[in-house]
Amino acid sequence: MPMKDLPPEALGQVAAYFQALSEPTRLRILNILHDGERSVGELAQLCNCTAANISRHLSLLAKHGLVTREGRGTSVYYRIADESVYALCDLVCGSIAQQLERSAQRHAMFTGAG
């Protein structure tokens, strides 16, 4: 459904989804989980964060349906629940890369570089 067709209440949910993606550590977690599931401890080590901090981020990502969890013994493992997040992130990253390239070209024109 296109954004223009969403009722105002749904726009709040869309904004919350994007807010979940607005933190660099959460994006790092999603990047790591792209390669497969990981435990909280593994994610904490790979992100250079405490397990408590990673757990808070994972809780928010799970709340918005981006990751899912599975307990095994004393460990909890997380994996991606919504693969479409990668297409969205790739789209945004491509757009930002284009903006940076245009900015570098403008800078080069004004400084005579290049």
C-alpha positions as CSV (number, residue, x, y, z in Angstrom):
1,M,0.0,0.0,0.0
2,P,1.5,3.4,-0.9
3,M,2.2,5.8,1.9
4,K,-0.2,8.4,0.5
5,D,-3.1,5.9,1.1
6,L,-2.3,5.2,4.7
7,P,-4.5,6.6,7.5
8,P,-2.9,9.0,9.9
9,E,-2.7,6.3,12.6
10,A,-0.7,4.1,10.3
11,L,1.7,6.9,9.6
12,G,2.7,6.9,13.3
13,Q,3.6,3.2,13.0
14,V,5.7,3.9,9.8
15,A,7.5,6.7,11.7
16,A,8.2,4.4,14.6
17,Y,9.6,1.7,12.2
18,F,12.0,4.3,10.7
19,Q,12.9,5.5,14.2
20,A,13.9,1.9,15.0
21,L,16.3,2.1,12.0
22,S,17.7,5.5,13.0
23,E,20.3,4.3,15.4
24,P,23.8,3.2,14.1
25,T,24.1,0.3,16.6
26,R,20.8,-1.1,15.4
27,L,21.9,-0.9,11.8
28,R,25.1,-2.7,12.8
29,I,23.1,-5.4,14.4
30,L,21.0,-5.8,11.3
31,N,24.1,-6.0,9.1
32,I,25.6,-8.7,11.4
33,L,22.3,-10.7,11.3
34,H,22.4,-10.6,7.5
35,D,25.0,-13.4,7.7
36,G,22.8,-15.5,10.1
37,E,21.5,-15.7,13.6
38,R,23.6,-14.7,16.5
39,S,23.4,-14.8,20.3
40,V,23.2,-11.6,22.4
41,G,26.7,-12.2,23.6
42,E,28.1,-12.6,20.1
43,L,26.3,-9.4,19.0
44,A,27.6,-7.5,22.0
45,Q,31.1,-8.6,21.3
46,L,30.9,-7.8,17.5
47,C,29.3,-4.4,18.3
48,N,31.7,-3.6,21.2
49,C,28.7,-3.0,23.5
50,T,27.4,-4.5,26.7
51,A,24.9,-7.4,26.5
52,A,22.4,-5.2,28.3
53,N,22.7,-2.5,25.7
54,I,22.4,-4.9,22.8
55,S,19.4,-6.5,24.5
56,R,17.6,-3.1,24.6
57,H,18.3,-2.5,20.9
58,L,17.1,-6.1,20.0
59,S,14.0,-5.5,22.0
60,L,13.1,-2.5,20.0
61,L,13.9,-4.2,16.7
62,A,11.7,-7.1,17.7
63,K,8.9,-4.8,18.7
64,H,8.8,-3.5,15.1
65,G,9.0,-7.0,13.6
66,L,12.6,-6.6,12.3
67,V,14.1,-9.5,14.2
68,T,12.8,-12.6,16.0
69,R,14.3,-14.5,18.9
70,E,14.6,-18.0,19.9
71,G,15.8,-19.3,23.3
72,R,18.1,-22.3,23.4
73,G,19.2,-23.4,26.8
74,T,20.6,-20.4,28.6
75,S,21.2,-18.4,25.3
76,V,18.9,-16.4,23.2
77,Y,19.5,-16.2,19.5
78,Y,18.3,-13.5,17.1
79,R,17.7,-13.6,13.4
80,I,16.1,-11.3,10.8
81,A,12.3,-11.5,10.7
82,D,11.8,-9.1,7.8
83,E,14.3,-9.5,5.0
84,S,12.7,-6.5,3.2
85,V,14.7,-4.2,5.6
86,Y,17.8,-4.9,3.5
87,A,16.2,-3.7,0.3
88,L,15.1,-0.6,2.1
89,C,18.5,0.1,3.5
90,D,20.2,-0.6,0.2
91,L,17.8,1.9,-1.4
92,V,18.7,4.6,1.2
93,C,22.4,3.8,1.0
94,G,22.4,4.1,-2.8
95,S,20.6,7.5,-2.5
96,I,23.1,8.8,0.0
97,A,26.0,7.6,-2.1
98,Q,24.6,9.5,-5.1
99,Q,24.2,12.6,-2.9
100,L,27.8,12.4,-1.7
101,E,29.1,11.9,-5.2
102,R,27.2,15.0,-6.5
103,S,28.5,17.0,-3.5
104,A,32.1,15.9,-4.2
105,Q,31.6,16.8,-7.9
106,R,30.3,20.3,-7.0
107,H,33.2,20.7,-4.5
108,A,35.7,19.7,-7.2
109,M,34.2,22.2,-9.7
110,F,34.6,25.1,-7.2
111,T,38.1,24.2,-6.0
112,G,39.5,23.2,-9.4
113,A,40.3,19.7,-8.1
114,G,39.9,16.7,-10.3
